[in-house]
Amino acid sequence: MQFLKHIKVRQIENRPNDVWYDMTLRQLRNGEVRFYQVNDFLTGEWLFKLCKDQEQGKITVKAVKCPPGIRYSQLEGKSMLFQNSIIDGMLYDVISLTVSDDSDKLKRNVVATIDEVPAVIRENFEIKSYEHATGKKAPGKYLVTMSEQDNEKELVTLFVLQRAWTLSHDSPEQKLEQKLTQVKPKVPKKEVDTGQDLVCPICGKKHRLVHVETEKSIRHVLRKQHD
């Protein structure tokens, strides 16, 4: 199924120059900041803050507002880091998935093999080894996703997929099927040509009067007649 097209990501604010606190560096940073609203069919509605640090060569995606529930609420304030790769114009992030125990306490597991990567990520994103993306090895870092630097909507989507989808009680297949079955069918309408023409007294254009009926309303429209 084409799941990603049912994750709607929309930029709602752009700040060319703003300030944020970098938890890793423990200092204030400044740069471009954008806010994105996400309507995800599986988990709900989100608000993200994206901070672009040109000097450090990284972008931080932070969850500002999360869907209701004990699991998703724990993601509020959490962030995902995307850093410059040795491949020009590309960012990488180390793939790790949020999981929940029986008491709904969250933790993150770093993915070590391609089989552990969820199918929706494998099928829609480029996956490389950490060494391929950075030119070096690091303990505990195995696989990364690769994204273009200017594709910010993709970065936000990856947060949802890695941090939130793994917490859903429903599978994406079940949830999408429910959504599609709940779509209201279009109300059939009946059009009747009245056979009457009306002529505009100003320009002389002729229009045909049409009677239109639906289950909820009756209206009339004028259709332009072509010579």
N, CA, C and O of each residue as an XYZ file, in Angstrom:
908
protein
N       0.834     -1.197      0.000
C       0.000      0.000      0.000
C       0.875      1.256      0.000
O       1.979      1.250      0.544
N       0.382      2.314     -0.603
C       1.102      3.576     -0.647
C       0.778      4.386      0.612
O      -0.077      5.271      0.593
N       1.479      4.064      1.705
C       1.174      4.694      2.991
C       1.566      6.163      3.035
O       0.845      6.980      3.608
N       2.697      6.507      2.439
C       3.239      7.861      2.621
C       2.322      8.948      2.094
O       2.314     10.058      2.627
N       1.550      8.651      1.058
C       0.666      9.686      0.524
C      -0.476     10.018      1.474
O      -1.191     10.999      1.267
N      -0.651      9.216      2.505
C      -1.670      9.478      3.515
C      -1.070     10.136      4.764
O      -1.751     10.294      5.778
N       0.199     10.512      4.682
C       0.825     11.319      5.731
C       0.986     12.721      5.158
O       1.853     12.951      4.315
N       0.167     13.649      5.604
C       0.146     15.004      5.048
C       1.063     15.915      5.876
O       0.828     16.141      7.063
N       2.110     16.431      5.222
C       3.076     17.309      5.891
C       2.978     18.695      5.258
O       3.109     18.839      4.043
N       2.745     19.715      6.089
C       2.545     21.073      5.566
C       3.324     22.088      6.403
O       3.211     22.125      7.628
N       4.120     22.914      5.708
C       4.840     23.980      6.413
C       3.855     25.089      6.766
O       3.094     25.552      5.916
N       3.877     25.515      8.049
C       2.922     26.545      8.475
C       3.610     27.831      8.926
O       2.948     28.858      9.086
N       4.930     27.792      9.134
C       5.633     29.015      9.522
C       7.099     28.897      9.150
O       7.695     27.824      9.258
N       7.678     30.012      8.711
C       9.087     30.062      8.337
C       9.750     31.241      9.037
O       9.292     32.377      8.913
N      10.811     30.978      9.760
C      11.576     32.030     10.428
C      13.006     31.989      9.887
O      13.781     31.115     10.273
N      13.365     32.911      9.008
C      14.700     32.895      8.398
C      15.839     32.990      9.403
O      16.934     32.489      9.147
N      15.593     33.627     10.540
C      16.636     33.748     11.559
C      15.997     33.679     12.943
O      15.252     34.576     13.339
N      16.292     32.617     13.666
C      15.718     32.435     14.995
C      16.755     31.752     15.890
O      17.848     31.410     15.438
N      16.406     31.561     17.144
C      17.332     30.997     18.127
C      16.686     29.791     18.805
O      15.481     29.789     19.059
N      17.486     28.764     19.097
C      17.023     27.602     19.838
C      18.157     27.090     20.724
O      19.314     27.475     20.556
N      17.811     26.227     21.659
C      18.817     25.663     22.563
C      19.191     24.270     22.084
O      18.327     23.404     21.943
N      20.471     24.053     21.836
C      20.980     22.757     21.398
C      21.354     21.948     22.636
O      22.290     22.297     23.355
N      20.614     20.860     22.881
C      20.846     20.050     24.069
C      22.190     19.344     24.027
O      22.806     19.126     25.071
N      22.657     18.981     22.829
C      23.938     18.283     22.716
C      25.105     19.217     23.010
O      26.017     18.874     23.762
N      25.064     20.401     22.407
C      26.135     21.374     22.614
C      25.969     22.159     23.909
O      26.911     22.788     24.391
N      24.744     22.114     24.473
C      24.393     22.879     25.672
C      24.659     24.372     25.484
O      25.299     25.026     26.307
N      24.144     24.877     24.374
C      24.292     26.296     24.087
C      23.210     26.748     23.120
O      22.589     25.938     22.432
N      22.999     28.053     23.082
C      22.046     28.613     22.134
C      22.647     28.617     20.734
O      23.832     28.891     20.545
N      21.799     28.305     19.762
C      22.229     28.328     18.365
C      21.242     29.209     17.594
O      20.106     29.414     18.021
N      21.696     29.718     16.461
C      20.774     30.499     15.644
C      20.852     30.046     14.193
O      21.887     29.566     13.731
N      19.747     30.205     13.489
C      19.658     29.795     12.097
C      18.212     29.787     11.643
O      17.350     30.409     12.265
N      17.954     29.081     10.560
C      16.596     28.984     10.020
C      15.755     28.034     10.862
O      16.213     26.963     11.261
N      14.526     28.442     11.124
C      13.588     27.606     11.876
C      12.273     27.560     11.116
O      11.761     28.590     10.678
N      11.735     26.369     10.964
C      10.436     26.208     10.308
C       9.550     25.299     11.147
O      10.030     24.419     11.862
N       8.244     25.531     11.044
C       7.274     24.702     11.750
C       6.441     23.931     10.722
O       5.991     24.484      9.718
N       6.252     22.652     11.001
C       5.491     21.786     10.100
C       4.342     21.128     10.852
O       4.505     20.638     11.969
N       3.186     21.128     10.218
C       2.012     20.442     10.749
C       1.853     19.128      9.995
O       1.944     19.090      8.768
N       1.615     18.057     10.735
C       1.493     16.729     10.132
C       0.157     16.113     10.505
O      -0.229     16.088     11.674
N      -0.544     15.616      9.495
C      -1.762     14.841      9.714
C      -1.460     13.420      9.251
O      -1.463     13.129      8.054
N      -1.201     12.545     10.211
C      -0.822     11.161      9.930
C      -2.020     10.247     10.126
O      -2.631     10.243     11.195
N      -2.357      9.482      9.117
C      -3.549      8.625      9.191
C      -3.438      7.583     10.293
O      -4.458      7.128     10.808
N      -2.217      7.192     10.667
C      -2.046      6.126     11.649
C      -2.032      6.641     13.084
O      -2.660      6.046     13.960
N      -1.323      7.740     13.332
C      -1.127      8.187     14.712
C      -1.875      9.460     15.083
O      -2.193      9.663     16.255
N      -2.163     10.321     14.113
C      -2.900     11.538     14.428
C      -2.181     12.798     13.977
O      -1.429     12.774     13.003
N      -2.412     13.898     14.683
C      -1.878     15.203     14.292
C      -0.670     15.589     15.140
O      -0.626     15.365     16.349
N       0.317     16.183     14.448
C       1.584     16.554     15.066
C       1.949     17.987     14.700
O       1.457     18.543     13.719
N       2.828     18.572     15.518
C       3.460     19.847     15.194
C       4.955     19.692     15.440
O       5.373     19.290     16.526
N       5.765     20.013     14.423
C       7.204     19.856     14.524
C       7.918     21.183     14.325
O       7.475     22.046     13.569
N       9.038     21.319     15.027
C       9.928     22.462     14.860
C      11.216     21.949     14.225
O      11.853     21.037     14.751
N      11.595     22.533     13.101
C      12.793     22.117     12.387
C      13.835     23.226     12.470
O      13.592     24.348     12.024
N      14.995     22.910     13.042
C      16.062     23.901     13.257
C      17.258     23.545     12.383
O      17.798     22.441     12.468
N      17.658     24.479     11.556
C      18.719     24.243     10.576
C      19.994     24.962     11.002
O      20.058     26.191     10.960
N      21.004     24.206     11.409
C      22.273     24.756     11.872
C      23.306     24.607     10.759
O      23.910     23.545     10.605
N      23.508     25.664      9.989
C      24.434     25.610      8.859
C      25.871     25.407      9.327
O      26.628     24.662      8.703
N      26.248     26.059     10.413
C      27.625     25.973     10.894
C      27.986     24.557     11.324
O      29.085     24.077     11.043
N      27.060     23.891     12.004
C      27.298     22.531     12.469
C      26.988     21.475     11.410
O      27.337     20.304     11.563
N      26.328     21.907     10.334
C      25.987     20.959      9.274
C      24.963     19.934      9.712
O      25.106     18.741      9.441
N      23.920     20.410     10.397
C      22.909     19.465     10.863
C      21.546     20.131     10.934
O      21.431     21.355     10.998
N      20.518     19.295     10.920
C      19.137     19.736     11.073
C      18.509     18.922     12.196
O      18.615     17.696     12.226
N      17.856     19.619     13.114
C      17.173     18.949     14.215
C      15.666     19.063     14.013
O      15.142     20.156     13.799
N      14.979     17.940     14.081
C      13.521     17.901     13.993
C      12.985     17.564     15.381
O      13.289     16.510     15.939
N      12.183     18.475     15.929
C      11.696     18.322     17.298
C      10.172     18.278     17.336
O       9.508     19.099     16.703
N       9.624     17.332     18.070
C       8.175     17.223     18.228
C       7.704     18.247     19.253
O       8.070     18.172     20.426
N       6.895     19.202     18.811
C       6.379     20.252     19.690
C       5.023     19.868     20.274
O       4.745     20.118     21.447
N       4.196     19.263     19.449
C       2.861     18.837     19.886
C       2.580     17.461     19.312
O       2.773     17.223     18.120
N       2.121     16.556     20.171
C       1.907     15.162     19.778
C       0.436     14.774     19.899
O      -0.330     15.474     20.562
N       0.031     13.676     19.274
C      -1.330     13.177     19.454
C      -1.554     12.769     20.913
O      -0.587     12.508     21.629
N      -2.807     12.711     21.363
C      -3.083     12.322     22.756
C      -2.749     10.855     23.001
O      -2.696     10.050     22.071
N      -2.530     10.529     24.251
C      -2.233      9.146     24.622
C      -0.928      9.041     25.379
O      -0.022      9.850     25.179
N      -0.824      8.043     26.253
C       0.332      7.909     27.125
C       1.620      7.666     26.354
O       2.690      8.095     26.784
N       1.528      6.986     25.226
C       2.748      6.695     24.468
C       3.230      7.910     23.692
O       4.387      8.313     23.812
N       2.334      8.497     22.891
C       2.743      9.614     22.052
C       3.140     10.831     22.876
O       4.019     11.591     22.469
N       2.500     11.029     24.039
C       2.814     12.203     24.854
C       4.260     12.183     25.325
O       4.845     13.239     25.567
N       4.841     11.002     25.457
C       6.235     10.897     25.881
C       7.216     11.347     24.797
O       8.398     11.551     25.072
N       6.726     11.500     23.571
C       7.580     11.960     22.482
C       7.636     13.478     22.394
O       8.458     14.025     21.660
N       6.771     14.163     23.135
C       6.756     15.622     23.093
C       8.082     16.167     23.629
O       8.498     15.841     24.741
N       8.729     16.991     22.829
C      10.035     17.529     23.191
C      11.194     16.693     22.697
O      12.343     17.130     22.760
N      10.913     15.489     22.202
C      11.972     14.630     21.673
C      12.371     15.104     20.273
O      11.581     15.723     19.561
N      13.605     14.800     19.902
C      14.104     15.272     18.616
C      14.837     14.173     17.857
O      15.211     13.146     18.424
N      15.031     14.409     16.578
C      15.803     13.524     15.716
C      16.830     14.375     14.988
O      16.529     15.476     14.526
N      18.049     13.851     14.891
C      19.157     14.612     14.334
C      19.532     14.099     12.953
O      19.739     12.902     12.756
N      19.616     15.016     12.005
C      20.081     14.714     10.651
C      21.364     15.505     10.405
O      21.402     16.719     10.604
N      22.422     14.802      9.967
C      23.722     15.440      9.810
C      24.235     15.314      8.378
O      23.832     14.424      7.629
N      25.134     16.228      8.019
C      25.720     16.194      6.679
C      26.483     14.895      6.460
O      27.263     14.459      7.307
N      26.240     14.296      5.317
C      26.967     13.102      4.919
C      28.208     13.511      4.127
O      28.338     14.665      3.719
N      29.124     12.552      3.911
C      30.264     12.829      3.033
C      29.814     12.885      1.577
O      30.565     13.317      0.703
N      28.583     12.443      1.327
C      27.994     12.544     -0.005
C      27.378     13.933     -0.132
O      26.496     14.300      0.646
N      27.835     14.691     -1.097
C      27.427     16.089     -1.233
C      25.912     16.234     -1.353
O      25.271     15.551     -2.151
N      25.353     17.135     -0.548
C      23.931     17.435     -0.620
C      23.031     16.455      0.110
O      21.807     16.560      0.024
N      23.617     15.499      0.829
C      22.818     14.478      1.495
C      23.004     14.531      3.015
O      24.089     14.819      3.521
N      21.913     14.243      3.719
C      21.912     14.131      5.170
C      21.692     12.670      5.565
O      21.080     11.898      4.826
N      22.192     12.313      6.721
C      21.940     10.959      7.229
C      21.407     11.028      8.656
O      21.672     11.975      9.396
N      20.648      9.997      9.019
C      20.299      9.817     10.424
C      20.408      8.346     10.761
O      20.017      7.488      9.971
N      20.938      8.058     11.936
C      21.091      6.676     12.380
C      19.711      6.107     12.691
O      18.965      6.682     13.485
N      19.373      4.994     12.076
C      18.032      4.415     12.229
C      17.875      3.799     13.613
O      18.598      2.874     13.983
N      16.923      4.324     14.364
C      16.564      3.749     15.659
C      15.061      3.839     15.809
O      14.440      4.805     15.365
N      14.485      2.846     16.425
C      13.031      2.741     16.536
C      12.596      2.845     17.990
O      13.217      2.256     18.874
N      11.532      3.593     18.232
C      10.970      3.695     19.577
C      10.096      2.477     19.843
O       9.264      2.102     19.017
N      10.292      1.873     20.994
C       9.469      0.729     21.400
C       8.923      0.978     22.798
O       9.458      1.799     23.544
N       7.856      0.266     23.148
C       7.192      0.438     24.431
C       7.124     -0.899     25.168
O       6.891     -1.944     24.561
N       7.330     -0.847     26.484
C       7.176     -2.073     27.263
C       5.736     -2.214     27.746
O       4.873     -1.429     27.352
N       5.470     -3.201     28.593
C       4.100     -3.474     29.034
C       3.497     -2.345     29.862
O       2.275     -2.244     29.975
N       4.342     -1.498     30.441
C       3.846     -0.377     31.240
C       3.873      0.932     30.449
O       3.755      2.015     31.021
N       4.028      0.821     29.139
C       4.044      1.965     28.224
C       5.238      2.898     28.435
O       5.174      4.077     28.089
N       6.301      2.381     28.989
C       7.531      3.159     29.103
C       8.327      2.992     27.809
O       8.482      1.880     27.304
N       8.829      4.110     27.277
C       9.469      4.081     25.970
C      10.990      3.978     26.062
O      11.617      4.433     27.019
N      11.550      3.366     25.032
C      12.993      3.381     24.836
C      13.263      3.271     23.338
O      12.371      2.932     22.562
N      14.509      3.563     22.938
C      14.866      3.499     21.528
C      15.867      2.387     21.289
O      16.833      2.224     22.035
N      15.615      1.617     20.223
C      16.517      0.547     19.830
C      17.182      0.901     18.509
O      16.504      1.164     17.516
N      18.505      0.907     18.500
C      19.235      1.153     17.262
C      19.150     -0.089     16.386
O      19.373     -1.203     16.858
N      18.831      0.100     15.123
C      18.675     -1.010     14.178
C      20.047     -1.479     13.712
O      20.879     -0.672     13.298
N      20.281     -2.797     13.782
C      21.589     -3.351     13.412
C      21.586     -4.039     12.059
O      22.627     -4.121     11.407
N      20.426     -4.539     11.623
C      20.354     -5.262     10.352
C      19.211     -4.715      9.506
O      18.272     -4.113     10.027
N      19.299     -4.931      8.205
C      18.281     -4.419      7.288
C      16.928     -5.062      7.552
O      15.893     -4.443      7.308
N      16.921     -6.292      8.047
C      15.649     -6.975      8.319
C      14.883     -6.320      9.465
O      13.668     -6.488      9.567
N      15.573     -5.579     10.324
C      14.910     -4.899     11.442
C      14.281     -3.576     11.022
O      13.479     -3.009     11.765
N      14.631     -3.086      9.852
C      14.088     -1.821      9.370
C      12.654     -2.046      8.899
O      12.424     -2.943      8.088
N      11.687     -1.274      9.372
C      10.297     -1.449      8.920
C      10.184     -1.353      7.400
O      10.903     -0.590      6.755
N       9.275     -2.136      6.849
C       9.118     -2.207      5.397
C       8.830     -0.843      4.788
O       9.328     -0.537      3.704
N       8.034     -0.015      5.466
C       7.662      1.287      4.916
C       8.895      2.178      4.729
O       8.915      3.019      3.831
N       9.922      2.002      5.567
C      11.165      2.767      5.425
C      12.046      2.148      4.349
O      12.626      2.862      3.531
N      12.149      0.833      4.347
C      12.968      0.154      3.328
C      12.484      0.459      1.925
O      13.285      0.622      1.004
N      11.164      0.536      1.763
C      10.588      0.674      0.423
C      10.563      2.120     -0.077
O      10.413      2.350     -1.277
N      10.705      3.092      0.819
C      10.531      4.495      0.413
C      11.758      5.379      0.636
O      11.771      6.533      0.208
N      12.787      4.852      1.298
C      13.954      5.673      1.601
C      15.231      4.916      1.264
O      15.269      3.685      1.281
N      16.275      5.682      0.957
C      17.582      5.093      0.667
C      18.278      4.762      1.987
O      18.400      5.616      2.865
N      18.729      3.526      2.118
C      19.382      3.067      3.337
C      20.819      2.662      3.023
O      21.074      1.902      2.089
N      21.755      3.184      3.821
C      23.170      2.879      3.659
C      23.763      2.517      5.017
O      23.128      2.691      6.056
N      24.982      2.014      4.985
C      25.688      1.765      6.233
C      26.191      3.089      6.798
O      26.368      4.059      6.061
N      26.418      3.123      8.095
C      26.956      4.328      8.734
C      28.309      4.700      8.135
O      28.602      5.877      7.929
N      29.119      3.702      7.863
C      30.439      3.948      7.280
C      30.327      4.553      5.883
O      31.114      5.427      5.521
N      29.356      4.094      5.102
C      29.168      4.635      3.749
C      28.773      6.107      3.814
O      29.198      6.897      2.972
N      27.966      6.482      4.802
C      27.472      7.855      4.896
C      28.488      8.808      5.498
O      28.494      9.994      5.168
N      29.349      8.308      6.377
C      30.246      9.189      7.131
C      31.726      8.982      6.834
O      32.553      9.841      7.140
N      32.055      7.845      6.240
C      33.464      7.536      5.986
C      34.208      7.032      7.210
O      35.437      6.960      7.205
N      33.482      6.686      8.247
C      34.134      6.185      9.464
C      33.216      5.178     10.156
O      32.037      5.059      9.825
N      33.777      4.468     11.109
C      33.013      3.519     11.895
C      32.806      4.066     13.300
O      33.621      4.834     13.812
N      31.690      3.651     13.917
C      31.407      4.065     15.292
C      30.644      2.941     15.978
O      29.712      2.385     15.397
N      31.022      2.600     17.198
C      30.313      1.520     17.908
C      28.846      1.871     18.127
O      28.511      2.989     18.516
N      27.984      0.898     17.872
C      26.555      1.095     18.108
C      25.819      1.823     17.005
O      24.631      2.114     17.144
N      26.511      2.129     15.896
C      25.863      2.794     14.768
C      26.042      1.920     13.533
O      27.162      1.599     13.137
N      24.900      1.537     12.925
C      24.963      0.543     11.861
C      24.378      1.044     10.547
O      25.096      1.193      9.558
N      23.062      1.304     10.539
C      22.376      1.696      9.311
C      21.829      3.116      9.430
O      21.462      3.569     10.515
N      21.782      3.807      8.292
C      21.265      5.181      8.270
C      20.329      5.349      7.084
O      20.402      4.604      6.107
N      19.452      6.332      7.184
C      18.678      6.759      6.022
C      19.388      7.944      5.400
O      20.033      8.728      6.097
N      19.268      8.074      4.088
C      19.873      9.183      3.361
C      18.758     10.063      2.804
O      17.811      9.571      2.190
N      18.885     11.372      3.028
C      17.867     12.315      2.555
C      18.553     13.536      1.956
O      19.644     13.924      2.376
N      17.898     14.133      0.969
C      18.421     15.370      0.397
C      18.264     16.506      1.404
O      17.273     16.570      2.133
N      19.256     17.408      1.437
C      19.264     18.474      2.433
C      18.042     19.382      2.355
O      17.583     19.887      3.379
N      17.513     19.593      1.160
C      16.393     20.525      1.015
C      15.036     19.843      1.076
O      14.012     20.497      0.879
N      15.007     18.542      1.346
C      13.733     17.824      1.432
C      13.308     17.712      2.893
O      13.367     16.637      3.491
N      12.879     18.837      3.456
C      12.570     18.877      4.884
C      11.330     18.071      5.242
O      11.242     17.535      6.347
N      10.379     17.977      4.334
C       9.177     17.191      4.605
C       9.531     15.714      4.796
O       8.892     15.006      5.574
N      10.552     15.266      4.078
C      10.994     13.880      4.230
C      11.592     13.651      5.615
O      11.386     12.596      6.214
N      12.328     14.631      6.120
C      12.918     14.509      7.450
C      11.828     14.402      8.513
O      11.919     13.586      9.430
N      10.805     15.232      8.380
C       9.689     15.199      9.328
C       8.968     13.851      9.248
O       8.593     13.281     10.273
N       8.781     13.355      8.047
C       8.115     12.061      7.861
C       8.911     10.935      8.518
O       8.330     10.029      9.115
N      10.231     10.991      8.411
C      11.066      9.965      9.034
C      10.929      9.963     10.549
O      10.983      8.902     11.171
N      10.753     11.132     11.150
C      10.502     11.175     12.593
C       9.238     10.381     12.914
O       9.244      9.541     13.815
N       8.170     10.639     12.192
C       6.905      9.954     12.448
C       7.061      8.444     12.288
O       6.551      7.677     13.104
N       7.757      8.019     11.250
C       7.888      6.591     10.969
C       8.761      5.870     11.999
O       8.438      4.757     12.413
N       9.863      6.500     12.413
C      10.791      5.838     13.327
C      10.404      5.980     14.792
O      10.643      5.078     15.596
N       9.806      7.119     15.135
C       9.512      7.378     16.544
C       8.088      7.018     16.949
O       7.840      6.650     18.097
N       7.139      7.124     15.996
C       5.724      7.005     16.384
C       5.013      5.765     15.851
O       4.218      5.153     16.564
N       5.293      5.392     14.609
C       4.549      4.270     14.027
C       4.729      2.982     14.833
O       3.807      2.171     14.927
N       5.891      2.801     15.401
C       6.154      1.576     16.166
C       5.368      1.523     17.464
O       5.331      0.484     18.123
N       4.733      2.640     17.843
C       3.967      2.692     19.094
C       2.469      2.470     18.884
O       1.715      2.345     19.850
N       2.045      2.424     17.634
C       0.620      2.304     17.347
C       0.108      0.907     17.675
O       0.771     -0.091     17.396
N      -1.083      0.849     18.273
C      -1.712     -0.441     18.551
C      -2.268     -1.070     17.276
O      -2.443     -2.287     17.204
N      -2.545     -0.238     16.271
C      -3.065     -0.724     14.989
C      -1.945     -0.810     13.969
O      -0.993     -0.032     14.017
N      -2.059     -1.748     13.053
C      -1.107     -1.801     11.949
C      -1.506     -0.749     10.918
O      -2.679     -0.381     10.842
N      -0.556     -0.259     10.124
C      -0.925      0.731      9.100
C      -1.937      0.186      8.100
O      -2.785      0.927      7.603
N      -1.849     -1.105      7.806
C      -2.808     -1.717      6.883
C      -4.228     -1.643      7.435
O      -5.161     -1.285      6.717
N      -4.388     -1.982      8.717
C      -5.713     -1.944      9.342
C      -6.257     -0.522      9.402
O      -7.422     -0.278      9.088
N      -5.401      0.412      9.809
C      -5.841      1.789      9.982
C      -6.234      2.421      8.654
O      -7.235      3.133      8.570
N      -5.440      2.160      7.614
C      -5.746      2.747      6.314
C      -7.029      2.155      5.741
O      -7.821      2.867      5.124
N      -7.234      0.871      5.940
C      -8.466      0.239      5.457
C      -9.682      0.845      6.154
O     -10.711      1.079      5.520
N      -9.564      1.103      7.478
C     -10.657      1.735      8.212
C     -10.937      3.136      7.674
O     -12.091      3.534      7.516
N      -9.874      3.868      7.400
C     -10.031      5.235      6.900
C     -10.727      5.245      5.551
O     -11.618      6.059      5.309
N     -10.318      4.342      4.676
C     -10.879      4.328      3.326
C     -12.344      3.893      3.333
O     -13.134      4.365      2.515
N     -12.710      2.996      4.250
C     -14.101      2.546      4.313
C     -15.008      3.602      4.928
O     -16.225      3.576      4.741
N     -14.395      4.549      5.676
C     -15.181      5.611      6.307
C     -15.399      6.808      5.395
O     -16.141      7.728      5.740
N     -14.761      6.801      4.237
C     -14.931      7.912      3.298
C     -16.369      7.931      2.805
O     -16.870      6.927      2.297
N     -17.020      9.052      2.951
C     -18.418      9.152      2.555
C     -18.541      9.165      1.035
O     -17.825      9.898      0.354
N     -19.456      8.348      0.509
C     -19.645      8.360     -0.946
C     -20.248      9.679     -1.404
O     -20.983     10.333     -0.664
N     -19.932     10.052     -2.615
C     -20.501     11.273     -3.162
C     -22.010     11.161     -3.302
O     -22.532     10.146     -3.763
N     -22.693     12.205     -2.903
C     -24.151     12.203     -2.991
C     -24.558     12.305     -4.457
O     -24.178     13.257     -5.139
N     -25.320     11.343     -4.944
C     -25.733     11.411     -6.350
C     -26.637     12.612     -6.600
O     -27.431     13.001     -5.743
N     -26.503     13.180     -7.764
C     -27.344     14.324     -8.083
C     -28.062     14.085     -9.406
O     -27.598     13.345    -10.273
N     -29.196     14.731     -9.522
C     -30.025     14.582    -10.713
C     -30.180     15.956    -11.358
O     -30.589     16.917    -10.707
N     -29.852     16.034    -12.631
C     -29.985     17.285    -13.363
C     -31.090     17.169    -14.402
O     -31.156     16.201    -15.160
N     -31.950     18.171    -14.421
C     -33.053     18.190    -15.379
C     -32.983     19.481    -16.191
O     -33.008     20.580    -15.636
N     -32.896     19.335    -17.500
C     -32.889     20.497    -18.389
C     -34.318     21.039    -18.477
O     -35.222     20.339    -18.932
N     -34.519     22.286    -18.043
C     -35.864     22.859    -18.027
C     -36.363     23.249    -19.421
O     -37.553     23.483    -19.632
N     -35.432     23.311    -20.352
C     -35.817     23.723    -21.700
C     -36.005     25.224    -21.847
O     -36.418     25.697    -22.906
N     -35.707     25.976    -20.794
C     -35.868     27.424    -20.833
C     -34.513     28.114    -20.942
O     -33.556     27.751    -20.258
N     -34.452     29.105    -21.807
C     -33.243     29.898    -21.986
C     -33.458     31.296    -21.422
O     -34.538     31.872    -21.550
N     -32.433     31.821    -20.808
C     -32.450     33.189    -20.298
C     -31.361     33.979    -21.010
O     -30.238     33.506    -21.182
N     -31.712     35.177    -21.416
C     -30.775     36.024    -22.153
C     -30.382     37.210    -21.298
O     -31.239     37.904    -20.752
N     -29.078     37.442    -21.182
C     -28.585     38.584    -20.415
C     -28.931     39.870    -21.167
O     -28.573     40.017    -22.335
N     -29.627     40.801    -20.505
C     -30.011     42.047    -21.185
C     -28.819     42.971    -21.457
O     -28.951     43.930    -22.217
N     -27.679     42.703    -20.863
C     -26.513     43.559    -21.040
C     -25.665     43.098    -22.229
O     -25.377     43.871    -23.143
N     -25.268     41.808    -22.192
C     -24.356     41.323    -23.238
C     -25.031     40.439    -24.278
O     -24.450     40.143    -25.322
N     -26.256     40.021    -23.989
C     -26.973     39.206    -24.956
C     -26.612     37.729    -24.930
O     -27.088     36.964    -25.769
N     -25.766     37.310    -23.965
C     -25.398     35.909    -23.882
C     -26.599     35.077    -23.413
O     -27.374     35.497    -22.554
N     -26.726     33.876    -24.012
C     -27.854     33.003    -23.688
C     -27.413     31.903    -22.721
O     -26.352     31.304    -22.898
N     -28.236     31.638    -21.693
C     -27.959     30.591    -20.717
C     -29.181     29.700    -20.561
O     -30.322     30.160    -20.611
N     -28.911     28.404    -20.370
C     -29.991     27.426    -20.167
C     -30.191     27.206    -18.669
O     -29.228     27.013    -17.926
N     -31.451     27.237    -18.233
C     -31.790     27.008    -16.839
C     -31.866     25.503    -16.569
O     -32.618     24.779    -17.221
N     -31.068     25.047    -15.589
C     -31.012     23.617    -15.254
C     -31.430     23.422    -13.797
O     -30.944     24.111    -12.900
N     -32.338     22.470    -13.578
C     -32.823     22.107    -12.246
C     -31.929     20.975    -11.709
O     -31.766     19.946    -12.363
N     -31.346     21.178    -10.499
C     -30.416     20.196     -9.924
C     -30.949     19.737     -8.576
O     -31.244     20.553     -7.703
N     -31.072     18.393     -8.411
C     -31.570     17.808     -7.162
C     -30.541     16.869     -6.560
O     -29.922     16.081     -7.276
N     -30.349     16.947     -5.221
C     -29.614     15.947     -4.458
C     -30.517     15.498     -3.325
O     -31.644     15.976     -3.195
N     -30.015     14.566     -2.491
C     -30.836     14.083     -1.384
C     -31.127     15.186     -0.371
O     -32.124     15.138      0.349
N     -30.230     16.191     -0.327
C     -30.353     17.217      0.707
C     -30.787     18.579      0.195
O     -31.140     19.441      1.000
N     -30.775     18.803     -1.097
C     -31.068     20.156     -1.565
C     -31.590     20.167     -2.995
O     -31.452     19.208     -3.754
N     -32.189     21.288     -3.315
C     -32.620     21.574     -4.686
C     -32.061     22.948     -5.048
O     -32.211     23.903     -4.286
N     -31.420     23.044     -6.203
C     -30.867     24.318     -6.628
C     -31.014     24.450     -8.139
O     -31.407     23.508     -8.828
N     -30.694     25.620     -8.630
C     -30.804     25.885    -10.060
C     -29.530     26.561    -10.548
O     -28.985     27.443     -9.884
N     -29.068     26.137    -11.710
C     -27.857     26.729    -12.278
C     -28.137     27.179    -13.711
O     -29.042     26.686    -14.385
N     -27.331     28.123    -14.133
C     -27.403     28.611    -15.506
C     -26.195     28.132    -16.267
O     -25.062     28.393    -15.864
N     -26.419     27.436    -17.361
C     -25.336     26.930    -18.186
C     -25.255     27.766    -19.457
O     -26.251     27.991    -20.146
N     -24.033     28.218    -19.747
C     -23.840     29.045    -20.944
C     -24.089     28.225    -22.197
O     -23.594     27.105    -22.329
N     -24.848     28.782    -23.101
C     -25.149     28.129    -24.371
C     -24.165     28.601    -25.436
O     -23.944     29.800    -25.605
N     -23.591     27.661    -26.136
C     -22.643     27.982    -27.195
C     -23.353     28.057    -28.545
O     -24.218     27.243    -28.869
N     -22.954     29.058    -29.311
C     -23.560     29.239    -30.634
C     -23.065     28.145    -31.593
O     -23.460     28.121    -32.759
